[in-house]
Amino acid sequence: MLLCVHVPAFRLAVARRGIDSSGDVIILADKADRGRVLEVDDRAHTLGARRGQTVLQACAAAGGARVLVHDAPYAHTVWEDMLDDLDALSPLVDDTAEGTAYVEMRGCDGTAADWIARAHAVLTRFDLPVRAAAGPNKFAARAATYVRDGCICAPEEAAQLLAPLQLEVLDVEPAIVERLHLLGIATLGELARLPHGPFVRRFGARAMRWHDCARGIDPAPFRPRPYALQIEAAAFGEGSAAQEEQVYFALRVLAERICSDLSRAGKAAALLRTTFECENGDLRELDAGFAQATADPRVVLDILRAKLEGLIFDAPVTGLRLQALRLEECGTFTTLFSGTQPDPQTLAIALERLQAVGDIQTHQAHVRPAHLLESRFTLSHFVCHGERACPEQRFPGNASRREPLSSAPLAHVIEGRASTQLRMLPVREVAVRLRGNAPASVDARPVVNCAGPWRVDDGWFDSGHIARDEYDVLLEGGMLWRVYKQGEKWFLRGAYD
């Protein structure tokens, strides 16, 4: 026997919690203005309001109706709390949808009536219209909640008990229900008496399940929800911390507790959430992510210290809570030449410190083959371990034609090898004196040696056409510059390091 816990019109019931709505006609919508109706109460349904209508249509049908707005995060939190309380009955809970759950009671003490009484007892504090019933399968158990609260449906009685119920119990589209009504089918019993083959051929393969459910047969498997491991540590009622060192000391203690629990569970945390409770009643939450999931207390403390830099509290801290979120299996990916790879945790700490100073955008440079110097690199947003930058996040190198980078290092790629590093400089005009067709001096500095020219003709197919001759010039004193001639003017492009 399965125990079904069902809250009719769950979203509407949650929205009515804590408000005095007695005597009101209630409509639940996704938003107040120009929204769609999600649920209606019995009185609004009688007056003509229906799910899927606009708020204006529903209010016109049910004049004087009170419109409530659905708070999805709040409703989800309430339902998760209800599922956690159902664990007191059995650890096997199937979360089918918000408002409907099934509990496997095999091996539990007591009868089905005892199980129903326990379910009501553990869910009383939520102040919701909870219905509980028992049945041989998931559909029979849920349909029994529509018969009456506390109904027990025996396997041999399923078809007879469900026969008077309306077709809406099947959760099929309203258009299908209307078609069945035109055929004179309004209850599950009338549907069950139809011949199986012709009914399925008329309404398609989905009709097989409808016909089975109407006869009290439901092959849907029971799928227990996974147990969510929660690891956290808190310090409340142990005095207040008015100095920075006191807060860090408390965080170190909590970090060691968290990491110890993570190690015992064989997990690592990719995100930590710290909650600060101040003496004046203020609450502040701070999320700290890691470049690589970790269970090392030193790394955790370093990240937290970097996150806290620059934060100012208006009152002493009286409570701390540290939660480990986004748990992952322990273990790290290593490379054959790991010594050449940057430490992801060190990078994460450096990034957190940069962000603590201000809103600083960090990018990662990539070299690519191209004719233009400006196009031989691209920048992408720096991402942590396990993520990849999306192509649209990258900034093409030719954008530097409009906004040149002042000090972007560029590897000059020749036949697949990296040669001397060319450092891009802000483009500026220079005075060049020629000897024949080659530069003899640049800004009055004699040229010792010259290589080039290299003809660059790019972008002829768009408005950003570039045609120029580039030279590498070695000046007296050892300076090696890249200059180019465009039109009748000369420009400095970069310098070799």
C-alpha positions as CSV (number, residue, x, y, z in Angstrom):
1,M,0.0,0.0,0.0
2,L,1.1,3.5,-0.9
3,L,0.3,6.5,1.2
4,C,-0.6,9.6,-0.8
5,V,-0.4,13.1,0.6
6,H,-2.2,15.6,-1.5
7,V,-3.0,19.3,-1.1
8,P,-5.7,20.4,-3.6
9,A,-4.8,23.6,-5.5
10,F,-1.5,23.7,-3.6
11,R,-0.3,27.0,-5.0
12,L,-3.6,28.7,-4.1
13,A,-3.5,27.2,-0.6
14,V,0.0,28.4,0.0
15,A,-0.9,31.9,-1.2
16,R,-3.8,32.1,1.2
17,R,-1.6,31.2,4.2
18,G,-1.4,34.1,6.7
19,I,-4.1,36.2,5.1
20,D,-7.8,36.6,6.1
21,S,-9.6,35.4,2.9
22,S,-12.8,34.1,4.5
23,G,-15.8,35.1,2.3
24,D,-13.6,36.3,-0.6
25,V,-13.6,34.9,-4.1
26,I,-10.0,34.1,-4.7
27,I,-8.0,34.0,-8.0
28,L,-4.3,33.1,-8.2
29,A,-2.3,34.6,-11.0
30,D,1.3,34.6,-12.1
31,K,1.4,38.4,-11.9
32,A,-1.0,41.2,-10.9
33,D,-1.1,43.1,-14.2
34,R,-1.8,41.4,-17.5
35,G,-1.2,38.0,-15.9
36,R,-2.6,34.5,-16.4
37,V,-4.8,32.7,-13.9
38,L,-3.1,29.7,-12.3
39,E,-5.7,28.5,-9.8
40,V,-9.2,29.5,-8.8
41,D,-11.2,28.5,-5.7
42,D,-14.6,26.7,-5.9
43,R,-16.6,29.9,-5.7
44,A,-14.7,31.6,-8.5
45,H,-15.0,28.4,-10.6
46,T,-18.7,28.4,-10.1
47,L,-18.9,32.0,-11.3
48,G,-17.0,31.1,-14.5
49,A,-13.4,31.8,-13.8
50,R,-11.0,29.2,-15.2
51,R,-7.3,28.4,-15.3
52,G,-5.5,29.9,-18.3
53,Q,-7.7,33.0,-18.5
54,T,-6.3,36.4,-18.3
55,V,-6.8,38.2,-15.0
56,L,-9.1,40.6,-16.7
57,Q,-11.3,37.8,-18.1
58,A,-11.4,36.0,-14.7
59,C,-12.3,39.1,-12.8
60,A,-15.0,39.9,-15.3
61,A,-16.5,36.4,-14.8
62,A,-16.2,36.4,-11.0
63,G,-17.0,40.0,-10.2
64,G,-15.3,41.3,-7.1
65,A,-12.7,38.5,-7.0
66,R,-9.6,39.0,-5.0
67,V,-6.4,38.4,-7.0
68,L,-3.4,36.9,-5.3
69,V,0.1,36.7,-7.0
70,H,1.9,33.3,-7.0
71,D,5.3,33.4,-5.1
72,A,7.0,30.4,-6.7
73,P,10.2,30.4,-4.5
74,Y,8.1,30.6,-1.3
75,A,5.8,27.8,-2.5
76,H,8.8,25.6,-3.4
77,T,10.3,26.2,0.1
78,V,7.1,25.2,1.8
79,W,6.8,22.0,-0.2
80,E,10.4,21.0,0.5
81,D,9.8,21.5,4.2
82,M,6.7,19.3,4.0
83,L,8.7,16.6,2.2
84,D,11.4,16.8,4.9
85,D,8.7,16.3,7.6
86,L,7.3,13.3,5.7
87,D,10.7,11.6,6.2
88,A,9.5,11.0,9.8
89,L,7.0,8.5,8.3
90,S,9.3,6.8,5.9
91,P,12.6,7.6,4.1
92,L,11.0,6.6,0.8
93,V,9.1,9.6,-0.5
94,D,8.2,10.1,-4.2
95,D,7.9,13.8,-5.0
96,T,5.7,13.7,-8.1
97,A,4.8,17.4,-8.1
98,E,4.3,20.3,-5.7
99,G,1.3,19.4,-3.7
100,T,1.4,15.6,-4.3
101,A,3.7,13.1,-2.7
102,Y,3.7,9.3,-2.2
103,V,5.2,7.5,0.7
104,E,6.2,3.9,0.7
105,M,5.0,2.4,4.0
106,R,6.1,-1.2,3.4
107,G,7.5,-2.6,6.7
108,C,6.3,0.4,8.8
109,D,4.4,-0.3,12.0
110,G,0.6,0.1,12.2
111,T,-2.3,0.0,9.7
112,A,-3.1,2.3,6.8
113,A,-5.4,4.3,9.2
114,D,-2.4,4.8,11.5
115,W,-0.2,6.0,8.7
116,I,-2.8,8.5,7.6
117,A,-3.1,9.8,11.2
118,R,0.7,10.2,11.4
119,A,0.8,12.1,8.1
120,H,-1.7,14.6,9.4
121,A,0.2,14.9,12.7
122,V,3.5,15.8,11.1
123,L,2.0,18.2,8.6
124,T,-0.3,20.1,11.0
125,R,2.1,23.0,11.5
126,F,1.8,24.0,7.8
127,D,-1.9,25.0,8.1
128,L,-2.8,23.6,4.7
129,P,-5.8,21.5,3.6
130,V,-3.8,18.3,3.5
131,R,-5.6,15.1,2.4
132,A,-4.1,11.7,3.0
133,A,-5.3,8.3,1.6
134,A,-3.9,4.9,0.9
135,G,-4.1,2.8,-2.3
136,P,-2.5,-0.1,-4.1
137,N,-0.7,2.2,-6.7
138,K,0.0,5.9,-7.2
139,F,-3.1,6.8,-9.2
140,A,-5.5,4.9,-6.9
141,A,-4.0,6.4,-3.8
142,R,-4.2,10.0,-5.2
143,A,-7.7,9.4,-6.6
144,A,-8.7,8.2,-3.1
145,T,-7.9,11.6,-1.7
146,Y,-10.7,13.0,-3.9
147,V,-13.2,10.4,-2.5
148,R,-12.6,11.6,1.0
149,D,-9.7,12.4,3.4
150,G,-8.5,9.2,5.1
151,C,-9.9,6.9,2.4
152,I,-8.3,3.5,2.2
153,C,-8.6,1.9,-1.3
154,A,-8.1,-1.9,-1.3
155,P,-6.7,-3.5,-4.5
156,E,-9.9,-5.4,-5.2
157,E,-12.1,-2.3,-4.6
158,A,-10.1,0.2,-6.7
159,A,-12.3,0.2,-9.9
160,Q,-15.6,0.4,-7.9
161,L,-14.3,3.2,-5.6
162,L,-12.9,5.3,-8.4
163,A,-15.9,4.9,-10.8
164,P,-17.9,8.0,-9.5
165,L,-15.0,10.4,-9.9
166,Q,-14.9,13.0,-12.6
167,L,-12.5,12.8,-15.6
168,E,-10.5,15.8,-14.2
169,V,-8.8,13.4,-11.8
170,L,-6.8,12.1,-14.7
171,D,-5.0,15.4,-15.2
172,V,-5.6,15.4,-19.0
173,E,-6.0,18.5,-21.2
174,P,-9.4,20.3,-20.9
175,A,-9.9,19.9,-24.7
176,I,-9.8,16.1,-24.3
177,V,-12.2,16.2,-21.4
178,E,-14.6,18.2,-23.5
179,R,-14.4,15.7,-26.3
180,L,-15.1,12.9,-23.9
181,H,-18.1,14.8,-22.5
182,L,-19.5,15.1,-26.0
183,L,-19.3,11.3,-26.2
184,G,-21.3,11.0,-23.0
185,I,-18.2,10.1,-20.9
186,A,-18.1,12.1,-17.6
187,T,-16.8,9.7,-14.9
188,L,-14.0,7.2,-14.6
189,G,-16.5,4.4,-14.4
190,E,-18.0,5.3,-17.8
191,L,-14.5,5.5,-19.3
192,A,-13.6,2.1,-17.9
193,R,-16.6,0.5,-19.6
194,L,-15.4,1.6,-23.0
195,P,-13.7,-1.2,-25.1
196,H,-10.0,-0.8,-24.8
197,G,-8.9,-1.2,-28.4
198,P,-11.3,1.2,-30.2
199,F,-10.8,3.8,-27.4
200,V,-7.0,3.8,-27.9
201,R,-7.3,3.9,-31.6
202,R,-9.5,7.0,-31.4
203,F,-7.5,9.0,-28.9
204,G,-3.9,7.7,-29.4
205,A,-1.3,5.8,-27.3
206,R,-1.8,8.2,-24.4
207,A,-5.3,6.8,-23.9
208,M,-3.9,3.5,-22.8
209,R,-2.9,5.0,-19.5
210,W,-6.2,6.8,-19.1
211,H,-8.1,3.6,-19.6
212,D,-5.9,1.7,-17.2
213,C,-6.2,4.3,-14.5
214,A,-10.0,4.4,-14.8
215,R,-9.9,0.6,-14.0
216,G,-7.6,1.2,-11.0
217,I,-4.4,0.0,-12.8
218,D,-1.3,2.2,-12.7
219,P,2.1,0.8,-13.8
220,A,3.9,4.0,-13.0
221,P,7.0,3.1,-10.9
222,F,7.7,4.5,-7.4
223,R,10.7,6.9,-7.6
224,P,12.1,7.9,-4.2
225,R,13.5,11.4,-4.2
226,P,17.3,11.5,-3.5
227,Y,18.4,12.4,-0.1
228,A,19.9,15.9,0.0
229,L,23.0,16.0,2.2
230,Q,23.3,19.2,4.1
231,I,26.5,20.2,5.9
232,E,26.6,23.3,7.9
233,A,28.0,24.7,11.2
234,A,26.7,27.6,13.3
235,A,27.7,29.7,16.3
236,F,24.9,31.5,18.1
237,G,24.5,32.7,21.7
238,E,28.3,32.7,22.3
239,G,28.8,36.4,22.7
240,S,29.5,39.1,20.1
241,A,32.4,39.9,17.8
242,A,33.2,43.6,17.4
243,Q,36.7,43.2,15.9
244,E,37.8,41.7,12.6
245,E,40.1,39.2,14.3
246,Q,37.2,37.8,16.4
247,V,35.1,37.2,13.3
248,Y,38.0,35.5,11.5
249,F,38.6,33.2,14.5
250,A,35.0,32.2,14.6
251,L,35.1,31.5,10.8
252,R,38.2,29.4,11.2
253,V,36.4,27.2,13.8
254,L,33.3,26.8,11.6
255,A,35.5,26.1,8.5
256,E,37.3,23.3,10.3
257,R,33.9,21.8,11.4
258,I,32.5,22.0,7.9
259,C,35.6,20.5,6.2
260,S,35.7,17.7,8.8
261,D,32.1,16.8,8.0
262,L,32.9,17.0,4.3
263,S,35.8,14.7,4.6
264,R,33.8,12.1,6.5
265,A,31.1,12.2,3.8
266,G,33.6,12.0,1.0
267,K,32.5,15.3,-0.5
268,A,33.9,18.6,-1.5
269,A,32.0,22.0,-1.6
270,A,32.0,24.2,-4.6
271,L,30.1,27.0,-2.9
272,L,29.9,28.3,0.7
273,R,27.2,30.5,2.1
274,T,28.0,32.5,5.2
275,T,25.2,34.2,7.2
276,F,26.0,37.0,9.6
277,E,23.5,38.0,12.3
278,C,24.3,41.4,13.9
279,E,23.4,42.8,17.2
280,N,21.0,45.3,15.7
281,G,19.0,42.5,14.0
282,D,20.5,42.8,10.5
283,L,21.1,39.6,8.5
284,R,23.6,39.4,5.7
285,E,24.4,36.5,3.5
286,L,27.6,36.1,1.6
287,D,28.3,33.4,-1.1
288,A,31.8,32.4,-1.8
289,G,32.5,30.1,-4.8
290,F,35.6,28.0,-5.4
291,A,37.5,27.5,-8.7
292,Q,37.7,23.9,-7.7
293,A,35.5,22.1,-5.1
294,T,37.5,21.7,-1.9
295,A,37.4,20.4,1.6
296,D,40.6,22.1,2.7
297,P,39.9,24.4,5.7
298,R,42.9,26.7,4.8
299,V,41.5,27.3,1.3
300,V,38.0,27.9,2.7
301,L,39.4,30.4,5.2
302,D,41.5,32.2,2.6
303,I,38.5,32.6,0.3
304,L,36.3,33.8,3.1
305,R,38.9,36.4,4.1
306,A,39.1,37.6,0.6
307,K,35.4,37.9,0.3
308,L,35.1,39.8,3.6
309,E,37.7,42.4,2.6
310,G,35.9,45.7,2.2
311,L,32.7,44.7,4.1
312,I,31.5,47.0,6.9
313,F,29.0,45.9,9.5
314,D,27.0,48.5,11.4
315,A,26.9,46.4,14.6
316,P,28.8,43.6,16.3
317,V,28.3,40.1,14.9
318,T,26.4,37.9,17.3
319,G,25.8,34.8,15.1
320,L,27.4,33.0,12.3
321,R,26.3,30.1,10.1
322,L,28.4,28.4,7.4
323,Q,26.7,26.2,4.9
324,A,28.4,23.9,2.3
325,L,26.5,24.0,-1.0
326,R,26.9,22.4,-4.4
327,L,28.6,19.3,-3.0
328,E,30.7,17.2,-5.3
329,E,32.5,13.9,-5.0
330,C,36.1,14.2,-3.7
331,G,39.0,14.1,-6.1
332,T,40.6,16.6,-8.4
333,F,41.6,16.4,-12.0
334,T,45.4,16.4,-12.5
335,T,47.5,16.7,-15.7
336,L,50.7,15.0,-16.7
337,F,52.7,18.2,-16.3
338,S,50.8,19.7,-13.4
339,G,53.7,22.0,-12.5
340,T,53.0,24.1,-15.5
341,Q,49.3,24.6,-14.6
342,P,48.2,27.5,-12.3
343,D,46.8,26.6,-9.0
344,P,43.0,27.1,-9.3
345,Q,42.6,28.0,-5.6
346,T,45.3,30.6,-5.8
347,L,43.5,32.1,-8.8
348,A,40.2,32.1,-7.0
349,I,41.7,33.9,-4.0
350,A,43.3,36.5,-6.3
351,L,40.0,37.1,-8.1
352,E,38.0,37.5,-4.9
353,R,40.5,40.1,-3.7
354,L,40.2,42.0,-7.0
355,Q,36.4,42.0,-6.7
356,A,36.6,43.1,-3.1
357,V,38.5,46.3,-4.3
358,G,35.8,47.1,-6.9
359,D,33.9,45.9,-9.9
360,I,36.8,44.5,-11.9
361,Q,36.2,42.4,-15.0
362,T,38.8,39.6,-15.4
363,H,39.6,38.2,-18.8
364,Q,41.7,35.4,-20.3
365,A,43.8,35.9,-23.4
366,H,44.0,33.4,-26.3
367,V,46.4,33.5,-29.3
368,R,45.0,32.7,-32.8
369,P,46.4,32.9,-36.3
370,A,45.4,36.0,-38.3
371,H,46.9,38.5,-40.8
372,L,46.4,41.6,-38.6
373,L,48.3,42.0,-35.4
374,E,45.2,43.3,-33.7
375,S,43.3,40.1,-34.7
376,R,46.0,37.7,-33.4
377,F,44.4,37.5,-29.9
378,T,41.0,37.2,-28.4
379,L,39.8,37.8,-24.8
380,S,37.2,35.8,-23.0
381,H,35.7,36.1,-19.5
382,F,37.7,34.2,-17.0
383,V,35.7,31.2,-15.8
384,C,36.3,28.8,-13.0
385,H,37.2,25.1,-13.2
386,G,34.5,23.0,-14.7
387,E,33.0,25.8,-16.8
388,R,33.6,27.0,-20.3
389,A,33.4,30.5,-21.8
390,C,30.6,30.8,-24.3
391,P,31.6,31.9,-27.8
392,E,29.5,35.1,-27.5
393,Q,31.4,36.0,-24.4
394,R,34.6,36.5,-26.4
395,F,35.8,39.8,-27.7
396,P,37.3,39.8,-31.2
397,G,40.7,41.1,-31.5
398,N,39.8,43.4,-34.4
399,A,37.8,45.5,-31.9
400,S,41.1,47.0,-30.9
401,R,41.0,48.9,-34.1
402,R,38.6,51.2,-32.4
403,E,39.9,50.9,-28.8
404,P,43.5,49.8,-28.8
405,L,44.8,47.9,-25.7
406,S,47.6,49.7,-24.0
407,S,49.6,46.8,-22.8
408,A,48.3,43.5,-24.2
409,P,51.1,40.9,-24.6
410,L,51.0,39.1,-27.9
411,A,53.0,36.1,-29.0
412,H,54.2,36.5,-32.6
413,V,53.4,33.2,-34.2
414,I,55.6,32.1,-37.1
415,E,55.2,28.6,-38.5
416,G,53.7,27.3,-35.3
417,R,56.5,28.5,-33.1
418,A,56.4,31.4,-30.6
419,S,59.1,34.0,-31.3
420,T,60.0,37.2,-29.5
421,Q,57.1,38.7,-27.6
422,L,55.5,41.7,-29.2
423,R,53.9,44.1,-26.8
424,M,51.0,46.1,-28.3
425,L,51.2,49.8,-27.7
426,P,48.6,52.6,-28.1
427,V,48.7,53.5,-31.8
428,R,50.3,56.9,-32.3
429,E,51.7,58.7,-35.3
430,V,55.5,58.9,-35.6
431,A,57.9,60.9,-37.9
432,V,59.8,58.6,-40.3
433,R,62.6,59.7,-42.6
434,L,63.2,57.4,-45.6
435,R,66.4,56.3,-47.3
436,G,65.3,54.9,-50.6
437,N,62.1,53.0,-49.7
438,A,63.1,51.9,-46.2
439,P,62.9,53.9,-42.9
440,A,66.2,55.6,-42.0
441,S,65.1,57.2,-38.7
442,V,62.0,57.0,-36.5
443,D,61.2,60.1,-34.3
444,A,64.8,61.3,-35.0
445,R,66.3,57.9,-33.8
446,P,68.6,56.3,-36.4
447,V,67.6,52.9,-37.7
448,V,70.3,50.3,-37.5
449,N,68.5,47.6,-39.3
450,C,65.2,47.2,-41.0
451,A,63.0,44.2,-42.1
452,G,60.0,44.5,-44.4
453,P,57.8,45.7,-45.8
454,W,54.9,43.2,-45.2
455,R,51.8,44.2,-47.1
456,V,48.6,43.9,-45.1
457,D,45.3,44.2,-47.0
458,D,42.4,43.1,-44.9
459,G,38.7,43.8,-44.5
460,W,38.2,44.9,-48.2
461,F,34.7,43.4,-48.0
462,D,33.4,45.7,-45.2
463,S,33.7,49.3,-44.1
464,G,36.8,48.6,-41.9
465,H,39.2,48.1,-44.9
466,I,42.8,48.2,-43.8
467,A,45.7,48.5,-46.3
468,R,49.2,49.2,-45.0
469,D,52.9,48.3,-45.1
470,E,54.5,47.1,-41.9
471,Y,58.2,47.2,-40.9
472,D,60.3,45.9,-38.0
473,V,63.0,48.5,-37.2
474,L,66.0,48.2,-34.9
475,L,67.0,51.5,-33.4
476,E,70.2,52.7,-31.8
477,G,70.1,51.7,-28.2
478,G,68.6,48.3,-28.9
479,M,64.9,49.2,-29.3
480,L,63.0,47.0,-31.7
481,W,59.7,48.5,-32.9
482,R,56.9,47.5,-35.3
483,V,55.9,50.5,-37.4
484,Y,53.6,50.7,-40.4
485,K,52.7,53.1,-43.2
486,Q,49.1,53.7,-44.0
487,G,48.4,56.2,-46.7
488,E,50.9,59.0,-46.3
489,K,51.4,58.7,-42.5
490,W,53.5,56.4,-40.3
491,F,52.3,54.9,-37.0
492,L,53.9,53.0,-34.1
493,R,52.1,49.6,-33.5
494,G,54.2,47.8,-30.8
495,A,57.6,47.0,-29.3
496,Y,59.4,43.7,-28.9
497,D,60.4,42.6,-25.4
